Amino acid sequence: MSQTTSNSDIKRALESSPETYIDGESSEPPMPKNYLLLTICSCFCPAYPINIVAFVFSIMALNSYKQGDIEGSRRLGQNALWVAVASIIIGLVIIAIYCTVHFTTQVV
């Protein structure tokens, strides 16, 4: 009679073997997006208090990741994204209003 080994025994043996360990393998989770480039670009829009807030959220997301708070970093990155998008939209509206007023008024 031959003995058969179960799949869980084989799996446990393979996991504990030194050949399955990779030196460069890291258990650190990937860095969430902090949208730093987008917030820097939004600083060129004329909605100054709002785009500075987006930039601060982005930097806070980066610092939160460095401190090990992955969920906080993800949340702050999402806040930075939404505030930066709002800043860009508000800036484009301000530019459109300025151009409309400038080109429709007649100088007498």
Contacts in CASP RR format, 6 or more apart in sequence:
PFRMAT RR
TARGET T0000
AUTHOR 0000-0000-0000
METHOD contacts of the structure
MODEL  1
MSQTTSNSDIKRALESSPETYIDGESSEPPMPKNYLLLTICSCFCPAYPI
NIVAFVFSIMALNSYKQGDIEGSRRLGQNALWVAVASIIIGLVIIAIYCT
VHFTTQVV
14 20 0 8 1.000
29 70 0 8 1.000
31 65 0 8 1.000
31 73 0 8 1.000
32 61 0 8 1.000
32 65 0 8 1.000
32 70 0 8 1.000
32 73 0 8 1.000
32 74 0 8 1.000
32 77 0 8 1.000
33 77 0 8 1.000
33 81 0 8 1.000
34 58 0 8 1.000
34 59 0 8 1.000
34 61 0 8 1.000
34 62 0 8 1.000
34 65 0 8 1.000
34 73 0 8 1.000
34 76 0 8 1.000
34 77 0 8 1.000
34 80 0 8 1.000
35 58 0 8 1.000
35 61 0 8 1.000
35 77 0 8 1.000
35 80 0 8 1.000
35 81 0 8 1.000
35 84 0 8 1.000
36 58 0 8 1.000
36 59 0 8 1.000
36 62 0 8 1.000
36 80 0 8 1.000
38 54 0 8 1.000
38 58 0 8 1.000
38 80 0 8 1.000
38 81 0 8 1.000
38 84 0 8 1.000
39 51 0 8 1.000
39 54 0 8 1.000
39 55 0 8 1.000
39 57 0 8 1.000
39 58 0 8 1.000
39 80 0 8 1.000
39 83 0 8 1.000
39 84 0 8 1.000
40 55 0 8 1.000
41 84 0 8 1.000
41 88 0 8 1.000
42 51 0 8 1.000
42 54 0 8 1.000
42 55 0 8 1.000
42 84 0 8 1.000
42 87 0 8 1.000
42 88 0 8 1.000
43 51 0 8 1.000
43 52 0 8 1.000
43 55 0 8 1.000
45 51 0 8 1.000
45 87 0 8 1.000
45 88 0 8 1.000
45 90 0 8 1.000
45 91 0 8 1.000
45 92 0 8 1.000
45 94 0 8 1.000
46 91 0 8 1.000
46 94 0 8 1.000
46 95 0 8 1.000
47 87 0 8 1.000
47 88 0 8 1.000
47 90 0 8 1.000
47 91 0 8 1.000
47 94 0 8 1.000
50 83 0 8 1.000
50 86 0 8 1.000
50 87 0 8 1.000
50 90 0 8 1.000
51 83 0 8 1.000
51 84 0 8 1.000
51 87 0 8 1.000
53 83 0 8 1.000
54 80 0 8 1.000
54 83 0 8 1.000
54 84 0 8 1.000
54 86 0 8 1.000
54 87 0 8 1.000
55 80 0 8 1.000
57 76 0 8 1.000
57 77 0 8 1.000
57 79 0 8 1.000
57 80 0 8 1.000
57 83 0 8 1.000
58 76 0 8 1.000
58 77 0 8 1.000
58 80 0 8 1.000
58 84 0 8 1.000
60 76 0 8 1.000
61 72 0 8 1.000
61 73 0 8 1.000
61 74 0 8 1.000
61 76 0 8 1.000
61 77 0 8 1.000
61 79 0 8 1.000
61 80 0 8 1.000
62 73 0 8 1.000
64 72 0 8 1.000
64 73 0 8 1.000
64 76 0 8 1.000
65 73 0 8 1.000
END
